[in-house]
Amino acid sequence: VQLVESGGGSVQAGGSLRLSCAASGRILPGNVLSWYRQAPGKEREFVASIAWSSGHTEYGLSVQGRFTISKNNDKNMMFLEMNSLKPEDTATYYCGRRLVYVTDYADWGKGTLVTVSS
């Protein structure tokens, strides 16, 4: 499955952006889709995940209460609504796919850049 992120851009602190992740094929039950981000010189950081069947969501501590992950099963798309953005949210955001009981990700997108200015 190919994953393609979109929606990145530049925004001022306090602003909002909505990222999208489109899958080239059908996402089957038993998969988890996630958002990770990586800032220059830093390790990749978990942002949020959503289970494709149950819709169960999880968030990284730094984004809880500000970001919301969602999905559209019919369109095989995942979204990340980002509010109250901070300069420290600046990073390239990646979407990834893994099976529920597997920790390694099978597919990654190429990322979309989010820049938050103060």
Buried (B, 14 or more C-beta within 10 A) or exposed (E): BEBBBEBBEEBEEEBEBEBBBBBEEEBEEEBBBBBBBBBEEEEBBBBBBBBBEEEEEBBBEBBEEBBBBBBEEEEBBBBBBBBEBBEEBBBBBBBBBBEEEEEEBEBBBEBBEBBBEE
